Amino acid sequence: MPGTALFDTVLIANRGEIAVRVIRTLRALGIRSVAVYSDADARARHVREADEAVRIGPAPATESYLSVPALLEAARRTGAQAVHPGYGFLAENAAFARACADAGLVFIGPPADAVDLMGDKIRAKETVKAAGVPVVPGSSGSGLDDEELADAAREIGMPVLLKPSAGGGGKGMRLVHEEALLAEEIAAARREARSSFGDDTLLVERWVQRPRHIEIQVFADRHGNVIHLGERECSLQRRHQKLIEEAPSVLLDEATRTAMGEAAVRAARSCGYEGAGTVEFIVPGPDPDAPAGTAPEAYYFMEMNTRLQVEHPVTELVTGLDLVEWQIRVAAGEPLPLAQEDVRLDGHAVEARICAESVQVLDGSPAFLPSGGTVLRLEEPGGPGVRVDSGLSEGVEVGSAYDPMLAKIIAYGPDRDTALRRLRGALSRTVTLGVQTNAGFLRRLLAHPRVVAGELDTGLVEREAAGFVEPEVPREVYAAAAAVRRAAVTAGGAGPGWRDPFAAGDGWRLGGTPAPLRVPLRVPGHEPVERTVPADAEVSEEAVTVTAVGRRLRFVRAGDWLGRDGDAWEVRDHDPVAAALRAAGGAGGTGSLTAPMPGTVTVVKAQEGDAVRAGDGLLVVEAMKMEHVITAPHDGTVTRIAVRQGSTVAMDEVLAVVEPLTEVAR
């Protein structure tokens, strides 16, 4: 628009990969960027890449990234004219949007009233329903107490989905199959909602069997223009949190795409929207007797996210647009640069979310456990059609204070098969040593026949997850680790002067032929093993190559970490004597319950002396906004509770001890 001036300085009220992403567009527009950081992020990548960075407080988000006064003071000190909230934290906080306006700052997002309206899922459903948008059957009215929620769930019929009214991103959502579990699940959902959003108001909805999750990207300006930029399929999820997103969806034909797009535009108009937003729909699974490729007959509004979405890059790649630039221009008063008829979707894009988590098999089932540590080595992929949005760099400490997402890897191609193939290849070239990530898991997920065929639903990952997780550490990993130990021993004995062969520890013996060297090793979460060093291993500071399982394999390495094909393992030395002493002392024995991840104890249900049954919940540990229930491993008596509510715990720290019942007692 002639006469419209963009901002000179923009403060980014966020961290990690989205802050880096926004900085990139600001730099392209010639706008000065200001980053903010907590003490935990003093060395973070977004801090280094911004034109200026301001400390806003200690590590807890409530004292830094969620502190409105600290953010406004940072904007004042740096002369910022506008604030980009990214996603998460205060991105959908109407009070923050109003505080920015009161301070003379432009909030690069929708009006506060729209944030308020769509942030309340109950009011949002009522509003869009009045605008002719179909909604999922569920509870009506806000402020329902626990008994009223349970009554509404029984009236709807099981199974039902509990959802925080103020929430998003799948946090706090609980799928309940049995009426007997309603009270417990309502309490847990309220606890998570209060922790994540500061509001424990819940609603309950009918659970749609085998649903697909499809969302529409909308954009509106302050001149009355509202358009959509096509859809994204986000059906590959676990715990209601997205793992893989793609654009466009293979499910929709042109007629359905047009109808859903028009419904999304009506939803945006109904709340006086401006800027980038996403209208999310749930689509019931297809009739099993319907021909392949049949478009859905129904779709229901779930919620509207009043912010930029994590998965916006797939829309950018198929439209050729920079959505962050659009946000900035619309916030500066410019009209949308395109009309609906000018929007074109070209090719296909798929995104994988790289999260700090260890995917393990616990009690026969896959478990996604938050992880942390220092990034010792980082290799991010490139190549034709590959894009990486990342907040990582070597030497950065990944803790449990914030969301576990570290980066996004996105692949584009002229068709879906090409995009999937490029993304699988990019994930196999991803190296993050020092922190466990889900990159290898996602690579295997993307090769699943149903994923390749586009036969998706939101429960697929959890149904099929066991097939994407190695229950045991591959033998070749131990072979590579043993070779590294042998090389270290040999190097340790080298040097000028005489060498005592009996002190070398490298298997030397009379006759000159070394004895086979066996090395005791342990990967956290697995039983210790002893392995023989392979004879033809090649070890360097950067990598180790071994022949194992009939193949010659190369691993990258850093410290005790080894990586290959997107997977990573920390292989430690194992001291059987020390382990036996720990077990005898009750700190790691069969009755000890240890923290599966670093985090905070949010609930302590049991007391010392309690009689418990196998599977009873004893404690709850929260990390990266996820809860993990610690359960009794067997029938017995709680003889020790080593923590209390609010305790910060390290991975493998003893939380409680349950003494098993003797046969006589049984």
C-alpha positions, 0 to 999 in steps of 0.5 A, spaced: 500 500 500 502 506 498 504 510 504 505 504 508 511 504 512 514 497 515 517 497 522 524 499 523 525 494 529 521 488 531 522 484 538 520 477 538 517 474 544 519 467 543 525 462 543 528 457 539 526 455 532 521 460 531 525 466 533 530 464 528 525 463 523 522 470 524 529 473 524 530 470 517 524 474 514 526 480 518 533 480 516 530 479 508 525 485 509 531 490 512 528 490 519 532 490 526 530 484 530 531 484 538 531 477 541 529 475 548 532 470 553 532 467 559 538 464 563 537 457 560 538 460 553 543 465 554 548 461 549 542 459 544 542 460 537 536 465 536 540 470 541 546 469 537 543 471 530 538 477 532 541 484 531 540 485 539 538 480 545 535 482 552 535 478 558 528 477 561 529 473 567 531 466 570 529 459 567 522 458 569 518 461 563 513 464 568 519 469 570 521 470 563 518 468 557 511 469 560 513 475 564 509 481 560 512 486 564 519 483 562 517 483 555 514 490 555 521 493 558 525 489 553 521 492 547 522 499 551 529 499 552 530 497 545 526 502 541 521 496 538 515 498 534 512 491 534 512 485 537 512 478 534 509 472 539 511 466 535 507 460 537 506 458 544 508 462 550 504 468 550 502 468 542 494 467 544 494 471 550 489 476 549 492 480 555 499 480 552 496 483 546 492 488 549 498 490 554 502 491 547 497 496 545 497 500 551 504 500 551 504 503 544 506 497 540 503 493 534 502 486 536 503 482 530 497 477 530 490 478 531 486 483 535 485 481 542 478 480 542 479 475 537 484 471 541 479 472 547 473 469 543 477 463 539 481 462 545 475 459 549 473 453 545 466 453 548 465 460 545 468 459 539 464 453 537 458 457 539 460 463 534 462 459 528 456 454 529 452 461 528 456 462 522 454 456 519 460 452 520 459 444 522 461 443 529 463 436 533 457 434 538 459 436 545 458 440 552 455 447 551 457 452 556 463 454 560 465 453 568 462 446 568 465 442 575 467 435 575 460 432 576 457 436 570 463 434 566 462 427 567 454 427 566 455 431 560 460 425 558 455 420 560 450 423 556 454 424 549 456 416 550 463 413 551 469 414 548 469 422 549 475 427 549 476 432 554 479 438 552 482 444 555 478 450 553 484 455 553 489 450 550 492 448 544 497 443 541 494 437 544 496 439 551 491 437 557 487 433 552 485 426 555 481 420 551 477 416 556 474 410 554 471 408 561 466 411 565 470 409 571 476 413 569 472 419 568 474 422 575 481 421 575 482 423 567 478 430 569 483 431 575 489 430 570 486 434 564 485 440 569 492 439 572 495 439 565 491 445 563 492 449 569 500 448 568 500 449 561 495 455 560 493 457 567 486 456 566 483 449 568 476 450 564 474 443 560 469 441 555 468 434 553 466 432 546 464 426 542 470 422 540 470 421 532 473 414 531 479 413 526 479 421 525 483 425 520 486 432 522 485 437 517 486 444 518 486 450 513 490 456 513 487 463 513 489 470 512 485 476 513 487 484 513 484 490 516 481 492 510 476 486 510 479 481 506 479 474 508 482 468 504 485 461 505 491 458 503 489 451 502 489 445 507 494 441 511 494 434 513 496 433 521 493 426 522 500 423 524 500 424 532 501 421 538 498 424 545 494 429 540 500 432 538 502 433 531 509 429 529 508 430 521 504 435 517 503 435 509 500 440 504 496 438 500 492 433 503 491 426 499 484 426 502 480 432 499 478 433 492 477 440 489 470 440 491 471 438 498 477 443 499 473 449 496 467 447 501 472 447 507 476 453 505 470 457 505 467 454 512 474 456 514 473 463 511 466 464 515 469 462 521 475 467 521 470 473 519 465 471 525 470 473 530 473 479 526 480 476 525 486 479 522 493 476 520 495 469 520 490 463 523 488 456 522 482 453 522 482 446 525 477 440 522 476 433 524 474 429 519 471 422 520 474 416 518 472 413 511 467 408 510 471 401 510 466 399 504 468 406 500 472 406 494 479 408 495 480 415 494 473 417 496 472 424 499 469 425 506 462 426 507 463 430 513 467 435 517 467 438 524 470 445 526 475 443 532 478 450 534 481 456 531 489 457 532 490 465 533 497 465 531 502 462 526 502 454 526 508 450 527 507 447 520 506 453 516 513 451 512 509 446 508 504 451 506 509 456 504 513 451 500 506 449 496 504 456 495 511 460 494 509 465 500 513 467 506 507 467 511 511 471 516 512 477 511 505 477 510 504 477 518 508 483 518 505 487 512 498 486 515 500 488 522 503 494 518 496 496 515 498 493 508 492 489 504 493 482 503 497 481 496 493 476 493 485 475 492 482 468 493 482 466 485 490 468 485 492 463 490 495 457 487 498 450 490 504 447 487 507 440 488 507 437 495 511 438 502 512 434 508 514 436 515 517 432 521 518 435 528 524 433 531 523 433 539 528 432 544 525 425 546 527 418 547 522 413 544 523 406 548 519 400 549 517 400 556 513 394 559 512 392 552 509 398 549 512 404 546 514 410 550 515 417 548 520 420 554 522 427 554 530 427 554 535 433 555 543 434 555 548 438 551 548 438 544 555 435 542 555 434 535 550 437 530 549 435 523 543 438 519 541 436 512 541 439 506 540 438 498 534 439 493 527 440 496 530 440 503 529 446 508 531 446 516 528 450 521 532 449 527 534 453 534 539 448 535 547 449 535 553 445 538 554 446 545 547 448 547 544 445 553 537 442 552 533 442 558 526 440 561 523 447 562 520 448 555 517 445 549 521 439 547 521 441 539 528 443 537 527 443 529 523 442 523 525 438 517 521 439 511 521 436 504 518 439 498 517 435 491 513 435 485 509 430 488 508 426 494 512 420 493 518 425 492 517 429 498 516 423 502 523 420 499 526 426 500 524 427 507 526 420 509 533 421 506 534 428 510 532 424 517 537 419 515 542 425 515 540 428 521 545 428 527 544 430 534 549 427 539 548 429 546 540 429 546 536 423 544 531 425 539 525 422 535 528 423 528 530 415 527 523 414 529 520 419 524 524 416 518 521 409 520 514 412 520 514 415 514 516 408 510 510 405 513 505 402 507 499 406 510 503 412 510 506 412 504 499 410 501 496 416 504 491 412 509 492 416 515 488 417 522 490 420 528 491 413 532 495 410 527 502 412 530 500 409 537 497 403 534 503 402 530 508 405 534 511 398 536 514 397 529 518 403 529 522 402 535 528 398 536 526 394 543 533 392 543 540 396 542 542 393 535 549 389 536 552 393 531 552 399 536 555 395 541 560 393 536 562 400 534 562 402 542 567 397 543 571 399 538 572 406 540 574 403 547 579 399 544 582 405 540 582 409 547 586 404 551 591 403 545 592 410 544 593 411 552 599 406 552 602 410 546 608 415 547 616 415 547 620 411 551 619 404 554 612 401 554 610 396 559 606 391 555 602 388 562 600 395 563 597 397 556 590 393 557 589 392 550 589 384 550 597 384 549 600 377 551 606 372 549 607 370 542 604 377 540 597 375 538 592 380 542 587 376 546 580 378 544 578 384 548 571 384 551 568 390 554 562 391 559 557 396 556 551 399 558 545 404 554 541 407 559 534 404 559 537 397 557 541 391 561 548 391 560 552 387 556 559 385 554 562 385 547 568 383 543 572 388 540 571 387 532 578 386 529 577 390 523 574 397 526 576 403 523 576 409 529 577 416 528 575 422 532 569 423 528 567 416 526 567 409 527 566 404 522 565 396 523 563 390 520 557 387 523 551 383 521 554 382 515 555 389 513 560 395 513 557 400 517 559 407 519 557 411 525 558 418 527 561 419 534 562 424 540 564 422 547 560 416 549 555 418 543 554 414 537 549 416 531 546 413 525 540 414 520 537 419 525 538 414 531 543 416 537 545 412 542 549 414 549 553 408 550 556 408 557 562 404 560 559 399 565 562 397 572 558 391 574 561 391 581 559 398 582 552 396 579 551 390 584 553 395 590 547 400 588 542 394 587 544 391 594 543 398 597 536 399 594 538 405 589 537 401 583 534 394 585 528 391 583 523 395 587 526 402 586 522 406 581 527 411 578 525 418 574 525 416 566 527 423 564 529 429 568 523 433 570 519 436 576 514 431 581 507 434 580 503 429 584 505 424 590 499 419 591 503 414 595 505 414 602 511 410 605 507 404 608 502 404 603 500 397 600 499 397 592 498 393 587 502 392 580 500 398 576 497 403 581 500 410 580 504 412 585 507 419 582 507 424 576 513 427 573 512 432 568 517 435 563 517 439 557 509 440 559 508 432 558 506 428 564 509 421 566 505 417 571 510 412 575 506 406 577 508 400 582 512 395 578 509 389 582 504 388 588 508 390 595 509 395 600 511 402 599 518 402 603 520 409 601 518 416 598 524 419 596 521 426 593 516 430 594 511 435 590 515 440 586 522 436 587 526 437 581 529 430 579 534 428 574 534 422 569 535 415 573 534 418 580 530 414 585 523 416 586 520 411 590 522 403 593 516 398 593 518 392 596 515 386 593 510 381 597 513 375 599 510 368 597 507 367 604 504 374 604 501 373 598 
